Amino acid sequence: MELLCIRQWISGLLPTWLSAWCIKPVGGALVRQEPEYILLALMGSPLKKIMLCSSEKEIFSVEEQVMVQHSVIINNMIEDGSYNHEESKIPLDCVDSKTLKKVIDYCTHHTHHHNDNQEDLEAWDAQFLNVDSNGLYDLLMAANYLEIRNLLDLIYGTIKNMIKGKKIDEIRRIFNIKDHGFTPEEEEQNRKEYPHFY
Amino acid sequence: MAEALFSYLSDDILVSIFSKLDGSDPRHRAVLSSVCTRFCSLLRQHHRLLLPLPPSHHFPNDSTNTPEILLKLHFCCPGLLHAGVVSESGFGSEDPIGKRRKLCNQKEHLASGVWSLSREQGSKLLARQFRDDCLYICDWPGCLHLEEKRKYRLFRGVFVDFKETRVWKALNDGKNKVKRKVDVGGCAFCKSEESWDLHSAFCLRRVFGFHDDGEPVVRAFVCDNGHVSGAWTDVPMYS
């Protein structure tokens, strides 16, 4: 969390003309980079990193503040001192490498682009969630485990859109509900009462 | 199968997904309640948090106005029979297709028009001396039925604490109590078999009046549990 304070302190010191000059190449385009990051880099102070370990034992190094901002679980671990930067990696046994990489991408993008306009962020999110059902489910489980609120909300909204306006039989297929649990009489009564919904 | 994974979602995740649905559209709850008993049970447990629809907050533990009945009131048109527009005893000399079409509109069906209930609409229906009674009616224009003689805009609604209302006292008061009971084929929303005619009991605003052929401009019937079915018609331009 101290890194955030440093960043705010630096922002306060910087003259506005410096912001205009803070551009850097990203992916072939020139984009504006927050001046405090550039200044930190110039000062030779690397952003603090943490290590996340997937279920496949692959290590991912990621900026601490990115994960702390988004994941309640990781934030708590770092705040209560149970994470030692020198030695520790955080084991995430229920998140595979592919999913963990995507989660890190999401958190990193939303940290570094939080000033972007809403439309651009939404477009990025839509592209980010353009995955198959397996991928969506894995992301949901990871976001739930790591308690990443905004990613969870995004995924809930996506699943909601999958079922909104659908008929009952279609929703049963989406959720693979083979045994709905109603007695034959109850099911018949429901079909009679709401035929339009089946 | 990829889709199979979604069957493993925990209750709190399902509740979070359901809570994203538009609370003003009662179809969502009706559909989800009918998908499986698990969804139905979750929606019952969380019905005050999820998709809250007025006037459900008035009926916390009411067994005659369960969440399912209140939900049905939002989007189920009572039909011409239960709204007292037609009677069950035949149609006269109509062709078979016309008769079949009319049968479809006789009984309950999915309402056209708006699916929200409002107290304001209920206040507009009742005579002044009943203005303290709380009646929720579906918003204008109701479910439109084009019949030979005129257009009927069917509405439905519910009284809060019906047995405590002045309307109930008025219906049960005096010698004409029996005359106010009518047969409209029972209530469309509960098992109640008898209904009361609010118009002949002077519970509706006097200004509504009658058409030239004697039909009331507005009619409304209420069952013993406070469920209201009725119909608006267009007020004649020239008397």
Interface residues (C-beta under 8 A of the other chain):
Chain A: D132 S133 N134 Y137 L140 N144 L152 Y156 G157 I159 K160 I163 K164 K166 K167 I168 I171 R172 R173 I174 F175 N176 I177 D179 H180 G181 F182 N190 E193 Y194 H196 F197
Chain B: M1 A2 E3 A4 L5 F6 S7 L9 I13 S16 I17 F18 S19 K20 L21 D22 R27 H28 A30 V31 L32 S34 V35 C36 T37 R38 K72 L110
